[in-house]
């Protein structure tokens, strides 16, 4: 068995590569967003989120194709979603002024609601498959995986149309104002941006596949289940690009991108299950994973519901620079981590 120090060294190196490449991807994706003139919410939910979620995607591919560890990929995706929601609380702590979720556009609420749907589908699929009630599939791809993919397509389309209708209703002066603050990108050619973006994405791909093997070694060294290892450790590493991007976006005043990146990543992460299901040929992937993932999914749903409530409530006050929903987010996250630790040994 691989030594513990060796495994942790691999883990740290892989995390460093993902952190750096994820930062580059975010920057170049933001340049593309500016030059295309598409809504920054939609860019955050779709383009930036997909780019920063490449570690989850290729960790999943590595887990099911090379490591034969479906529990690791599903645990990673649910763990990454809980970290992303926790990171919204971190962003709120860094945000000066009122509660962060009260200063963003109404389209974010739409994105949050849509991000809840695929997690509900995952939960239902695992419960029904575990009880033997429902095992339908199409070409060895579970019907719930297909439903998750369809829900993602519908969500991105609805958000795009919603943001487009809002943009068209604004005066021309206000439409152009949002792009002027990103004028520092004017000197960067779009051709170079695509090249740099591709290089950073390739680094993410290689690191994601490698991370699948590291996750398996971690579960063996720490004597923990693959679902717990994927949920806690691998979920943390693969969300490094998201939090890096969002903090950078917050500091330059792009609050819409900062929050949309987190919510969009949660949407995209669940869609990865559909891609993993295509590649995993032994059975529909949600029928092959541990029922313990239901606990993780319930935590993600509870945290998402809290974010939705905070957006809808529209509180304008903080107490000691802390919004009311932040400590609740942290409590839910820690509760979920503790339950997974106790039941996943």
Buried (B, 14 or more C-beta within 10 A) or exposed (E): EBEEEEBBEBBEEBBEBBBBBBBBBBBBBBBBBBBEEBBBBBBBBBBBBBBBBBBBBBBBBBBBBEBEBBBBBBBBBBBBBBBBBBBBBBBBEEBEEBBBBBBBBEBBBBBBBBBBBBBBBBBBBBBBBBEEEBEEBEEEBBBBBBBBBBBBEEBBEBBBEBBEEBBEEEEEEEEEEBBEEBEEBEEBEEEEBEEBBEBBBEBBBBBBBBBBBBBBBBBBBBEBBBBBBBBBBBBBBBBBBBBBBBBBBBEEEBBBBBBBBBBBBBBBBBBBBBBBBBEBEEBBBBBBBBEBBBBBBBBBBBBBBBBBEBBEEEBEEBEEEEBEBBEBBBEBBEEBBEBBEEEBE
